């Protein structure tokens, strides 16, 4: 199985890889998203350490069951060879209707087939009021004309 674009990345292919990852996560389909990772992919996400595609799928299922109305924007930070660094922000609400804006950084490493074999994520959460939300497009893929993180001042 191959997941283009493939490493080594240039700026255009790194930007495309980031956008494809954003689109996948905004689709919130754990089984589909998990296919972007190697069978033995290693993750650090906040205080959790995951190993393998099956654990990733379970994690994502749990995540999107509690982070409702999830919308994400990713932005390329740096790239070299088979590695990409991104920064991202997502907004979600809990069952009680409390909104959160989560700011994160990720370091990614890919295998030769373009599957992610390592993901290291650091994330900080900030409570926001519903009227302060910035990510209000319909659930799913962020529209092409919606501003990115830099344009939003995030």
Residue pairs with C-beta under 8 A, 6 or more apart in sequence:
1 35
1 113
1 115
2 113
2 114
3 35
3 36
3 113
3 114
3 115
4 114
5 13
5 14
5 16
5 17
5 114
6 13
6 110
6 112
6 113
6 114
7 81
7 82
7 110
7 112
7 114
8 81
8 82
9 17
9 79
9 80
9 81
9 82
9 84
10 79
11 76
11 79
14 76
14 79
14 84
15 76
17 84
17 110
17 114
18 74
18 75
18 76
18 84
18 86
19 74
21 36
21 74
21 86
22 72
22 73
22 74
22 88
22 142
23 141
23 142
24 32
24 33
24 36
25 33
25 70
25 72
25 74
26 70
26 71
26 72
26 139
26 140
26 141
26 142
27 33
27 140
27 141
28 64
28 70
28 139
30 56
30 57
30 58
30 60
30 61
30 64
31 57
33 56
33 57
33 60
34 53
34 54
34 56
34 57
34 60
35 53
36 115
36 116
37 53
37 56
37 115
37 116
37 117
37 119
38 53
38 111
38 115
38 116
38 117
39 52
39 53
40 51
40 52
40 53
40 117
41 50
41 51
41 52
41 53
41 56
41 115
41 116
41 117
41 118
41 119
42 49
42 50
42 51
42 117
42 118
42 119
43 49
43 50
43 51
43 55
43 56
43 59
43 118
43 119
43 120
43 121
44 50
44 119
44 120
44 121
45 59
45 119
45 121
45 123
46 121
46 122
46 123
48 59
50 56
50 59
64 70
66 94
66 95
67 90
67 92
67 93
67 94
67 100
68 92
68 93
68 94
68 95
69 91
69 92
69 93
69 139
70 90
70 91
70 92
71 90
71 91
71 92
71 135
71 136
71 137
71 139
71 142
72 88
72 89
72 90
72 135
72 142
73 88
73 89
73 90
73 135
73 142
73 146
73 148
73 149
73 152
73 154
74 86
74 87
74 88
75 86
75 87
75 88
75 148
75 149
75 150
76 84
76 85
76 86
77 85
77 86
77 87
77 105
78 84
78 85
79 85
82 109
82 110
82 111
82 112
83 107
83 108
83 109
83 110
84 107
84 108
84 110
85 105
85 106
85 107
85 108
86 105
86 106
86 108
87 103
87 104
87 105
87 106
87 149
88 103
88 104
88 105
88 106
88 149
89 101
89 102
89 103
89 104
89 135
89 149
89 154
90 101
90 102
90 104
90 135
91 99
91 100
91 101
91 102
91 128
91 133
91 134
91 135
92 99
92 100
92 102
93 99
93 100
93 130
94 100
97 130
98 127
99 127
99 128
99 129
99 130
99 132
99 133
100 125
100 126
100 127
100 128
101 125
101 126
101 128
101 133
101 134
102 123
102 124
102 125
102 126
103 123
103 124
103 125
103 126
103 154
104 121
104 122
104 123
104 124
105 121
105 122
106 119
106 120
106 121
106 122
107 118
107 119
107 120
108 116
108 118
108 119
109 116
109 117
109 118
110 116
110 117
111 117
134 152
134 154
135 142
137 143
137 146
